[in-house]
Amino acid sequence: MGIRSIENNDVAKKIILGALKNGRLSYSIILKGTASDTYFMAIQIAKALNCKNPEPDSCERCDSCLKIERNVHPDIILEEPEGSFIKISQIRRLIEIASLRPMIGRKRVFIIKEAEKMNEESGNAFLKTLEEPSPYSHFLLLTKNPEKILPTIRSRCLQIDIFSSSKSFIKKFVESGFNERDAIFFSIIFENDFELALSVDMEKILKRRETVFKIIRNIKEGDYLNALDSLLSEIERGKNVPRAEWNEDIDLFLRIILTIIEDLIKLKHDESTYFANIGLLDKMVDLKGRLKLENLLKLVERIDFLRKTLERNVNQSLFPYILFVELKEGLNDKGSD
């Protein structure tokens, strides 16, 4: 494929190809974007750095390019979190390898997935490597949230944003056997991260969306008991898993809520394009006339705020009640506009 083949990233391609051509590619780069898009870019960079016929992009035909494409090149090293964090033992192993010459290639490339999951201990250990970089090694830090990486690491890295394409996501999703309606919904809640979307149970997510709509409708109709019971069931079912997993699950639940609220806002504005929940449109049309646009807009802000509180370890037992109150205030308004 090569760097030039990547869609919707002209600025990123210009920066990387220009640096490769001049032999000045940074030894440490943060690639910001979805897991699948940043990993794909990292692999293309690794090929270009080790290609036997660089142009400066990879030729895609030499032994080095083919080995990297098949994930069997000994100088391309992938690291990712073990559990909830990237541990200091993992970083120490990388540091030891980075000091050595490449085995068969021109450059050794370390690809670190979810780099924001380096804790303070492992981050500080990694920082020492960036302060004294090896001329033979490049570190590619992949993340959706570079702001969570230690500032001292960020300041020593070149950050390049890798943008996703919803069209590309939907096309790949449909080619995998799913219908286009579901593909549009998943492209929005997973922010076009194809790899992440395929890692979940699609049917469970679609059933969860139905539950979310029932909660919204029950609240609007004053059936608060059933709405709260459903919220408690959805939010408390994962309390026995590690906190990081619970946060991710609840964040997904909130994103599903947001897609429905945002679709209702589009209906209130009489917009007719790009709904996330096409299969629910008939039900939402019946509901929209009883909702107040101003309240829906405020509800989007409040749910976004709740998503941020997850990172501050919001009380798990109180959270469903907080969410219920926010939904009740945003949906239960006697007026309409």
LINPE-V232378 format. One record per residue. PHI is phi as a letter, one per 30 degrees, with the letter a starting at -180 (none if undefined). PSI is psi in whole degrees, 0 to 359 (999 if undefined). Layout:
PHI:PSI + PHI:PSI
This chain:
none:300 + i:163 + d:321 + d:336 + d:348 + d:131 + d:154 + i:26 + b:51 + d:320 + d:313 + d:317 + d:320 + d:317 + d:311 + d:312 + d:323 + d:317 + d:321 + d:317 + d:322 + c:359 + i:31 + b:29 + d:131 + e:144 + d:344 + b:121 + b:134 + c:121 + c:111 + c:127 + l:194 + d:161 + e:315 + d:318 + d:318 + d:323 + d:318 + d:315 + d:319 + d:318 + d:320 + d:322 + d:316 + d:320 + d:316 + d:323 + d:333 + c:0 + d:140 + d:349 + b:56 + d:149 + b:1 + d:356 + d:167 + d:151 + d:340 + i:4 + b:334 + d:168 + e:322 + d:312 + e:317 + d:321 + d:317 + d:318 + d:327 + c:3 + i:37 + b:14 + d:124 + d:344 + c:2 + c:111 + c:123 + c:133 + b:141 + b:167 + e:141 + c:100 + i:229 + d:348 + b:162 + c:117 + d:159 + d:329 + d:325 + d:317 + d:319 + d:323 + d:319 + d:318 + d:318 + d:316 + d:323 + d:335 + d:350 + c:156 + d:152 + e:153 + d:311 + b:344 + c:183 + d:328 + b:146 + c:130 + c:123 + c:121 + c:115 + c:107 + d:148 + h:53 + d:337 + d:349 + d:9 + d:124 + d:181 + d:321 + d:309 + d:327 + d:318 + d:325 + d:318 + d:326 + e:323 + d:326 + d:321 + d:331 + d:333 + b:70 + d:145 + d:140 + d:351 + c:355 + b:146 + b:139 + c:125 + c:111 + c:117 + c:133 + a:151 + c:344 + b:74 + d:336 + d:344 + d:353 + d:144 + e:132 + e:325 + d:332 + d:315 + e:322 + d:342 + c:6 + c:147 + d:124 + c:129 + b:124 + d:130 + c:116 + c:142 + c:159 + c:121 + d:325 + d:318 + d:318 + d:310 + d:319 + d:312 + d:323 + d:314 + d:320 + d:338 + d:359 + j:7 + c:158 + d:161 + d:326 + e:313 + d:325 + d:319 + d:316 + d:313 + d:328 + d:327 + d:310 + d:336 + c:11 + h:43 + i:20 + d:95 + d:318 + d:317 + d:318 + d:319 + d:348 + d:356 + c:166 + d:107 + e:317 + d:321 + d:322 + d:318 + d:322 + d:324 + d:324 + d:320 + d:320 + d:317 + e:316 + d:322 + d:321 + d:313 + d:315 + d:319 + d:319 + d:316 + d:327 + d:2 + i:10 + d:70 + d:326 + d:311 + d:323 + d:315 + d:320 + e:317 + d:319 + d:315 + d:318 + d:316 + d:320 + d:327 + d:347 + d:336 + c:14 + d:344 + d:358 + c:167 + e:149 + e:321 + d:321 + d:320 + d:315 + e:315 + d:320 + d:316 + d:325 + d:320 + d:317 + e:317 + d:324 + d:323 + d:315 + e:315 + d:321 + d:322 + d:316 + d:317 + d:326 + d:321 + d:322 + d:319 + d:320 + d:320 + d:329 + d:1 + i:31 + d:151 + b:18 + b:150 + h:59 + d:142 + d:327 + c:67 + e:323 + d:344 + c:5 + e:316 + e:317 + d:322 + d:325 + d:320 + d:331 + d:329 + d:326 + d:342 + c:10 + c:150 + c:126 + e:316 + e:318 + d:323 + d:318 + d:319 + d:325 + d:322 + e:316 + d:319 + d:322 + d:322 + e:320 + d:317 + d:325 + d:321 + d:329 + d:339 + e:324 + d:341 + c:21 + h:56 + e:148 + d:119 + d:325 + d:326 + d:337 + e:313 + d:327 + d:323 + d:315 + d:320 + d:315 + d:317 + d:316 + d:319 + d:317 + d:326 + d:335 + c:329 + c:74 + b:130 + d:336 + d:168 + b:165 + b:999
